[in-house]
């Protein structure tokens, strides 16, 4: 049993494994979308394309956004294309057009400068990870001038979760998962480290 104020209503038609990524990767990705102030019909860049980004892109395409994905992994690039990315390129590549907003999902601080440089005037870069490697020195004119902003994403609220899960049910969001036993947790972490996961791993308890 769990108290009602610690639980969320899961969209209809989703099994436990399909719903699991929504409750962490999905909600934090949606929080990053809000921190970047993304709205319908914007041009958006996603840097890194793992468990969170593969859900976020479905929300963005539902909002008719043009989405450019910068990612180093072949599996990630293939999934981005399958989910409707308008352009896919290497992690540090300049996108084909200036971005209204961007989200950095990869924990790679070296991608902050090129992501900021890709922003149009007034654009916002939201960093969605809990951890980020050191960020290189920024050049004010190249990276921040014209009111470009860099924002962190630290946590989400219950309102974020409820809003996201409602949208996820409307789209409906379809997660890409790899089910694994609990005793395979170290293997799952190793696969994550080496970019071998396509979507998200879900551990089955019991």
N, C-alpha and C positions, 0 to 999 in steps of 0.2 A: 504494500500500500504506500501511496505517496500523497502528501497534502496537495490540494487542488492548486494552491498558489505557487507550487513548485513544478507544475505539469503544464503541458501544452497539448492542444488538440491537433492531431496529425491529419493531414489531408486524406480524404477518402481514396481508396484504391491503391494505397502504398503499403507494402509489407514492411516488416521490421528492418530488414537489411536495406531496402531502398530508402526508407525514411531516416535511417541513422545519420547519414551525412548532412541532412537538412538542419539537424539540431546543433551542430557545431560549425562545420565548414560553410553551410548555407547561411546561417544567421550572421556570422562574422563577415562574410562576403557582402551581405546586404547592408550591414553597418558601414562597410567601406564605401559602398555605393552612395549611402547617405552622406558620409563625411566628405566625399568628393563632389557632393551636390549635383549628381547626375540626374538629368531629366530626359523626357522623351525626345527622340530625334537628334541627340547629341552625337558627336564623334568621340569615341572612348578608346583608350589604350589599356590593355591588360598585360602586365609584365609578369611572366610566370603563369603556368596553366596546369595547376594540380587540382586537388579535391575541392577547394573553395572556388577557384575561377571557373571550373566547368559547370558550376551551378549559377554563378553570377552572370555568365554570358547568356544564360537562358532568360533571366530577368531582363537584361539589357536588350536582347533581340525582341522580346515581348513588347518593350517600350519603343521599338523601331529605331534603336540606336545603331549607328555604324560602328562596328567593333574591329579594332586591329589588335592582334595578339603577337606579342614578342616572347618567344620561349626557346630554350636550348634543346629540349628533348624531342626526339622524333615521335614518340608515342603521344606526347602532349600536343604537338603540332597537328598530328593526324586527328586527334579528338577535337581540337579547336575547329578544324575545317569541317568535321562532321556535324558540329553544333552550330554552324552558320557564320563563323568568323568571316569578315569581309576581306581580310588580308592576314597572312601569317608569315612571320619572319623570325630571324635569330633574335636572341634575348636583348642584344645591345644595338639592334638595327634601328635606324630612323624610320618611323612609319611613313606611308606615302602622302599623308596630309597632316597638318597640325591638329592637335587634340584639344577638345574642349575640357576634357578631364582624363585622369588616368589612375589606375590602381596598381600598386606594386605588391604582388603576392609572393614573389620569390624573396627569400631572406638574404638578398644580395645587395649590400650597400652601394656597390659599384654601379648599380643600375639607376640610382637616384639622379645623378647628373644628366644622363641621356634622356631619362623620362621627363625631367623638368624642362630640358631643352626642347623636347617635342611638343610641349604645351603651347597653345595659342595664348594670346593676351587674356589675363584674368583666369586662366586655367588652374585647376587644383590637382595635385598629386596626393593621394591617400596611401599610406603605407600600412598594409593589412596584417603584417606578421607580428607575432609577439617578440620574436628575435630578429635582429638585422645586423649583418656584419658592418664593420666601420664604413662610414660614408666618406668618400674623398672630398677634398676641398672644393667648395662651390665658387664659381665666378659669378658675381652679382649680376652683371649685364647679360651673360649667356643664359643663366639658370633661373634668376628670380625677378629680374626687371619686368616691367609691364604687369605688375601685380599678380604674378604667378605665386602659388602657395604650396607649401609642403605641410601635410597634416598627418598625425599619427592616428591609429585606430587601436584603442586600448581595451575597450569592453563594449558590450551591447546591453540594451535594456529589455525588459519584458515587452514593452511596446514594440521594439524592433522585431522581436521574435514573432509576436502575434501578427504584425503587419506582413512580415516575410512569409509566414506559413499560409496566410490567406492568399497572397499572390501566387505562391508555389502551387497551391491547389487549383487556382484559376488557369495557370498556363497550359497544362500542368508540368512542373519540373520533373525531369527524368534523370535520376542519378546513375552514374556508372560505377559499379562497385565490384570488389573482389572479396568474397566471403572467406574468412580464415578462422581456424580454431584459436581459442585463447592462448594455448601453449605455443602458437606460432607468432606471438606478438613481436618477438625479436626479429623474426624473418620479415615481418611486415615493415618494421622500422628500417631494416637494412634495404628493403626494396624501395622505400620512400627516399632514403639517402641517395640511392643510385639511380633515381628517376625511372624506376621499373614499374611504377603503378600507373595505370590508365584510369584516372578518376580517383576513387577513394577505397582504402581497405576497410573492411568492417569485421571486427572480432566477435565471434559467437561465444557467449558464455554458457557453459553447461552442455 
